Amino acid sequence: MKASDILALVRPNIAALTPYSTARDEYQGALGIFLDANESPYPTGYNRYPDPHQKELKRRIGEIKGVDPARIFIGNGSDEAIDLVFRVFCRPGVDNAVAITPSYGMYKVAAAINDVALREVRLEEDFSLPAERLLAACDTHTRLMFLCSPNNPTGNAFGRDELLALADRFSGMLVVDEAYIDFSSIPSLRTQIAAHPNIIVLQTLSKAWGMAALRVGLAFADPLVISLMSQVKYPYNIGQKTQETVLEALSSPIDARVAEIVSERARVAEALRGMPVVLKLWPSEANFLLVRFPDADAMYEKLLAEGIIVRNRNRVPGCEGCLRITIGTPEENDRLIETLIQSKP
Ligand SMILES: *Cc1c(COP(=O)(O)O)cnc(C)c1O
């Protein structure tokens, strides 16, 4: 798809939108007597409205990620970006979206909230990408396709070339959720968005960056897509304190922590592989392992009794018998391994 084809996919009311113009849009100087935004003049540390465009933060994230700030959207978690792509591209009750399953639950919830039908396509038995079935599920009203890579909860990542080939054959916007990309050996697709304008890459500061409580999600896409998402978002979606805190936190590299999680992932997997109580363990490109037990509910309760809380995926179609276990600190992982060793199948 060419960048000039994107506009035809946008909801007509959004394409025609006159966005809210904030006081900060109309005057951008830093010094002066600010009597334009009905703020309190008394300094509390946060009496002024924050930058609605998060320019500093985008500049810094652009440096770290090697992406032009015009191609970056910052949201209140990835969840805001997921909701916005529905609001920008899908006419409620008319258009539809396609997603893989099992995958992240928010695509379905955001689709339902926006009154958009979500067509779920089961991954192959080995969790690989069902490219032909995904394309076969599309019709002329399919505006979005959601792929999560590495995928939650299965842990596998899809190949870069198969994702790009799918993007080129799809006539809507392909949303690739890379929440776990920092833990993966597969390169991010964010470097491919200029060559493939119908790709929207989602990332987050909630996982590898350790800022889940701050609520910062990122989208990398064509500048037109970023501009549409920015017009539809709440003007001040990222608070001043969050912008400052994130800017500060981005100066501490995460490489050592990510490397420890990745090496712990290998150590925990190795320990689990030999256990009679483990029926199946999938390779993981993320910071969790998907593990099948003979009785997942009983194992969930057993771990809970030991104070270890994992995610029970037993009732998720395709993940029957499975628990999703996040990789913790080496000490936390030791506790998990000891508890599992003491369990009988
Ligand atoms: C955890 C997770 C996110 C992160 O969501 P935030 O709203 O940014 O915290 C996004 N996508 C997937 C698949 C996840 O598992």
The ligand as a MOL file (V3000), in Angstrom:
LIG
                    3D

  0  0  0     0  0            999 V3000
M  V30 BEGIN CTAB
M  V30 COUNTS 15 15 0 0 0
M  V30 BEGIN ATOM
M  V30 1 C 1.1920 -5.8770 28.4910 0
M  V30 2 C 0.7490 -5.7120 27.0740 0
M  V30 3 C 0.5820 -4.4400 26.5270 0
M  V30 4 C 0.8570 -3.2180 27.3310 0
M  V30 5 O -0.2310 -2.4500 27.5410 0
M  V30 6 P -0.0420 -1.0280 28.2480 0
M  V30 7 O -1.4070 -0.4660 28.1330 0
M  V30 8 O 0.9700 -0.2700 27.4240 0
M  V30 9 O 0.4290 -1.2540 29.6340 0
M  V30 10 C 0.2190 -4.3220 25.1980 0
M  V30 11 N 0.0360 -5.4120 24.4360 0
M  V30 12 C 0.2070 -6.6340 24.9330 0
M  V30 13 C 0.0560 -7.8090 24.0500 0
M  V30 14 C 0.5540 -6.8320 26.2570 0
M  V30 15 O 0.6880 -8.0800 26.7380 0
M  V30 END ATOM
M  V30 BEGIN BOND
M  V30 1 1 1 2
M  V30 2 1 2 3
M  V30 3 2 2 14
M  V30 4 1 3 4
M  V30 5 2 3 10
M  V30 6 1 4 5
M  V30 7 1 5 6
M  V30 8 2 6 7
M  V30 9 1 6 8
M  V30 10 1 6 9
M  V30 11 1 10 11
M  V30 12 2 11 12
M  V30 13 1 12 13
M  V30 14 1 12 14
M  V30 15 1 14 15
M  V30 END BOND
M  V30 END CTAB
M  END
